[in-house]
Amino acid sequence: MKILVFEDNLFFLTRLDAAFRQAGHEVRLASATEEATTALKEGPDAAVVSLHAPGALEFVRRASENGTPVAAYCGHAEVDLRRQAKEAGAEVLLSNADIPAALERALWRIIGAGGRPAE
């Protein structure tokens, strides 16, 4: 799967990159809005977005309009930010703590199993 990761925190960016590559995915990293928007034109299968990245909500809107499924994440208590992301088109919302255990499954859920066995 081709995954676009939009995250402005280098620590999270490198962790997500390593985890996705280890799982066999092709990863495109973006740490700024312009970079993420340009990468969206490459046609990723899904986008993973930190809602704390500058311009994240606008990016979620663009990705959704482009037909790219979006999994977004932020702190679990950030109810308003989560609501805004859902309204912008995020299909899956995760808390930062959910990322290690739930992100891979969430991505397959939003793009379809693509021949993978159901869990």
PyMOL commands that set and color helices and strands:
alter all, ss='L'
color gray80, all
select helices_A, chain A and resi 10-22+33-40+56-66+79-88+96-111
alter helices_A, ss='H'
color red, helices_A
select strands_A, chain A and resi 2-6+26-30+46-50+70-74+92-95
alter strands_A, ss='S'
color yellow, strands_A
deselect
rebuild
show_as cartoon
